[in-house]
Amino acid sequence: MLALLDSLKTPMVVSDGDGNMTFANRACCDLLGRSAKEIKDTNFCSVFTQPGQRGRAIENYLQLF
C-alpha cells in the first residue's frame, strides 16, 4: 500500500495518533524540499508550521492551493 501512496502525484503523509509522520510520499517530499528520511518521525505541526503560526498552519498551507 505504501508503494501505491508513494506513486501518487498528490502529496500525502501518514501519521500516528500523536501526529508523528510515519510516511511521506515523493510528491510531499518534493513539495517540502525534504527527504522521506528527514520527515519520518517528525511531528506534523513542526513541518507545516512556521514559528508563531502554530494555530494557523493548515489554513496557511491550504491557501497555497
N, CA and C atoms as a LAMMPS dump frame, in Angstrom:
ITEM: TIMESTEP
0
ITEM: NUMBER OF ATOMS
195
ITEM: BOX BOUNDS ff ff ff
-5.0000000000000000e+02 5.0000000000000000e+02
-5.0000000000000000e+02 5.0000000000000000e+02
-5.0000000000000000e+02 5.0000000000000000e+02
ITEM: ATOMS id mol type element x y z
1 1 1 N 0.823 -1.187 0
2 1 2 C 0 0 0
3 1 3 C 0.871 1.258 0
4 2 1 N 1.991 1.229 0.739
5 2 2 C 2.862 2.401 0.753
6 2 3 C 3.459 2.677 -0.622
7 3 1 N 3.724 1.629 -1.397
8 3 2 C 4.236 1.82 -2.758
9 3 3 C 3.206 2.543 -3.619
10 4 1 N 1.942 2.209 -3.438
11 4 2 C 0.871 2.886 -4.177
12 4 3 C 0.787 4.355 -3.769
13 5 1 N 0.817 4.63 -2.472
14 5 2 C 0.782 6.017 -1.991
15 5 3 C 1.991 6.804 -2.484
16 6 1 N 3.143 6.146 -2.538
17 6 2 C 4.361 6.825 -2.975
18 6 3 C 4.294 7.233 -4.439
19 7 1 N 3.538 6.488 -5.233
20 7 2 C 3.46 6.786 -6.664
21 7 3 C 2.447 7.881 -7.002
22 8 1 N 1.609 8.275 -6.043
23 8 2 C 0.611 9.317 -6.303
24 8 3 C 1.268 10.674 -6.517
25 9 1 N 0.662 11.477 -7.362
26 9 2 C 1.176 12.825 -7.617
27 9 3 C 0.689 13.823 -6.566
28 10 1 N -0.29 13.425 -5.763
29 10 2 C -0.809 14.263 -4.68
30 10 3 C 0.046 14.061 -3.438
31 11 1 N 0.534 15.143 -2.835
32 11 2 C 1.326 14.994 -1.609
33 11 3 C 0.502 14.343 -0.504
34 12 1 N 1.066 13.313 0.122
35 12 2 C 0.377 12.599 1.193
36 12 3 C 1.352 12.256 2.309
37 13 1 N 0.839 12.301 3.532
38 13 2 C 1.603 11.818 4.68
39 13 3 C 0.728 10.868 5.479
40 14 1 N 1.369 9.977 6.184
41 14 2 C 0.703 9.071 7.109
42 14 3 C 1.306 9.373 8.472
43 15 1 N 0.436 9.547 9.467
44 15 2 C 0.952 9.849 10.802
45 15 3 C 0.311 8.94 11.839
46 16 1 N 0.964 8.843 12.983
47 16 2 C 0.393 8.073 14.081
48 16 3 C -0.564 8.962 14.866
49 17 1 N -1.123 8.45 15.935
50 17 2 C -2.116 9.174 16.717
51 17 3 C -1.585 10.418 17.396
52 18 1 N -0.273 10.524 17.532
53 18 2 C 0.337 11.703 18.159
54 18 3 C 0.757 12.753 17.137
55 19 1 N 0.509 12.484 15.854
56 19 2 C 0.865 13.435 14.81
57 19 3 C 2.287 13.274 14.286
58 20 1 N 2.964 12.192 14.675
59 20 2 C 4.311 11.929 14.167
60 20 3 C 4.196 11.214 12.832
61 21 1 N 4.809 11.771 11.822
62 21 2 C 4.686 11.223 10.48
63 21 3 C 5.495 9.939 10.346
64 22 1 N 4.837 8.924 9.843
65 22 2 C 5.489 7.632 9.653
66 22 3 C 5.822 7.389 8.184
67 23 1 N 5.242 8.209 7.297
68 23 2 C 5.461 8.055 5.865
69 23 3 C 5.125 9.357 5.162
70 24 1 N 5.909 9.705 4.167
71 24 2 C 5.616 10.831 3.274
72 24 3 C 5.942 10.37 1.861
73 25 1 N 5.002 10.573 0.936
74 25 2 C 5.268 10.13 -0.431
75 25 3 C 6.202 11.11 -1.148
76 26 1 N 6.65 10.703 -2.332
77 26 2 C 7.618 11.521 -3.082
78 26 3 C 7.086 12.914 -3.388
79 27 1 N 5.8 13.012 -3.706
80 27 2 C 5.213 14.32 -4.019
81 27 3 C 5.284 15.244 -2.802
82 28 1 N 5.055 14.712 -1.625
83 28 2 C 5.144 15.505 -0.4
84 28 3 C 6.593 15.924 -0.14
85 29 1 N 7.508 15 -0.322
86 29 2 C 8.932 15.311 -0.123
87 29 3 C 9.385 16.411 -1.084
88 30 1 N 8.944 16.319 -2.331
89 30 2 C 9.288 17.347 -3.318
90 30 3 C 8.717 18.703 -2.915
91 31 1 N 7.473 18.698 -2.471
92 31 2 C 6.817 19.937 -2.065
93 31 3 C 7.539 20.596 -0.887
94 32 1 N 7.945 19.78 0.073
95 32 2 C 8.595 20.304 1.276
96 32 3 C 10.099 20.5 1.12
97 33 1 N 10.668 19.926 0.06
98 33 2 C 12.112 20.035 -0.132
99 33 3 C 12.893 19.251 0.912
100 34 1 N 12.311 18.126 1.362
101 34 2 C 12.951 17.276 2.362
102 34 3 C 12.858 15.824 1.917
103 35 1 N 13.771 15.005 2.404
104 35 2 C 13.709 13.582 2.079
105 35 3 C 12.72 12.882 3.004
106 36 1 N 12.295 11.7 2.594
107 36 2 C 11.376 10.911 3.431
108 36 3 C 12.036 10.594 4.769
109 37 1 N 13.336 10.373 4.752
110 37 2 C 14.075 10.084 5.99
111 37 3 C 14.048 11.284 6.939
112 38 1 N 14.162 12.495 6.393
113 38 2 C 14.104 13.71 7.218
114 38 3 C 12.717 13.923 7.817
115 39 1 N 11.693 13.54 7.081
116 39 2 C 10.319 13.76 7.516
117 39 3 C 9.862 12.702 8.519
118 40 1 N 10.325 11.448 8.344
119 40 2 C 9.875 10.345 9.2
120 40 3 C 10.111 10.656 10.679
121 41 1 N 9.11 10.386 11.476
122 41 2 C 9.106 10.59 12.927
123 41 3 C 9.111 12.057 13.346
124 42 1 N 8.939 12.955 12.377
125 42 2 C 8.807 14.374 12.681
126 42 3 C 7.336 14.664 12.925
127 43 1 N 7.04 15.53 13.862
128 43 2 C 5.652 15.855 14.152
129 43 3 C 5.075 16.7 13.022
130 44 1 N 3.859 16.376 12.646
131 44 2 C 3.156 17.06 11.552
132 44 3 C 3.185 18.573 11.725
133 45 1 N 2.89 19.053 12.921
134 45 2 C 2.832 20.504 13.168
135 45 3 C 4.188 21.171 12.985
136 46 1 N 5.262 20.482 13.315
137 46 2 C 6.579 21.108 13.176
138 46 3 C 6.996 21.26 11.719
139 47 1 N 6.458 20.426 10.849
140 47 2 C 6.785 20.527 9.425
141 47 3 C 5.915 21.571 8.737
142 48 1 N 4.651 21.644 9.118
143 48 2 C 3.714 22.517 8.432
144 48 3 C 3.461 23.831 9.167
145 49 1 N 4.291 24.172 10.126
146 49 2 C 4.094 25.437 10.847
147 49 3 C 5.356 26.266 10.831
148 50 1 N 5.15 27.525 10.768
149 50 2 C 6.226 28.493 10.932
150 50 3 C 6.197 28.94 12.392
151 51 1 N 7.323 29.319 12.944
152 51 2 C 7.294 29.819 14.329
153 51 3 C 6.276 30.945 14.482
154 52 1 N 5.456 30.866 15.518
155 52 2 C 4.441 31.876 15.758
156 52 3 C 3.149 31.672 14.977
157 53 1 N 3.089 30.64 14.142
158 53 2 C 1.91 30.385 13.305
159 53 3 C 1.198 29.097 13.695
160 54 1 N 1.521 28.499 14.818
161 54 2 C 1.075 27.149 15.164
162 54 3 C -0.417 26.896 14.943
163 55 1 N -1.285 27.776 15.347
164 55 2 C -2.71 27.543 15.204
165 55 3 C -3.242 27.709 13.799
166 56 1 N -2.473 28.327 12.902
167 56 2 C -2.966 28.617 11.552
168 56 3 C -2.196 27.869 10.477
169 57 1 N -1.438 26.878 10.836
170 57 2 C -0.564 26.203 9.883
171 57 3 C -1.321 25.592 8.717
172 58 1 N -2.339 24.811 8.994
173 58 2 C -3.063 24.14 7.92
174 58 3 C -3.808 25.15 7.067
175 59 1 N -4.397 26.156 7.689
176 59 2 C -5.085 27.205 6.94
177 59 3 C -4.125 27.89 5.971
178 60 1 N -2.948 28.238 6.433
179 60 2 C -1.944 28.885 5.576
180 60 3 C -1.502 27.95 4.458
181 61 1 N -1.316 26.686 4.775
182 61 2 C -0.894 25.701 3.783
183 61 3 C -1.937 25.541 2.685
184 62 1 N -3.202 25.453 3.063
185 62 2 C -4.255 25.266 2.076
186 62 3 C -4.443 26.484 1.182
187 63 1 N -4.087 27.65 1.654
188 63 2 C -4.202 28.851 0.844
189 63 3 C -3.261 28.817 -0.362
190 64 1 N -2.23 27.986 -0.296
191 64 2 C -1.322 27.842 -1.427
192 64 3 C -2.025 27.235 -2.637
193 65 1 N -3.095 26.511 -2.392
194 65 2 C -3.813 25.851 -3.471
195 65 3 C -5.073 26.591 -3.783
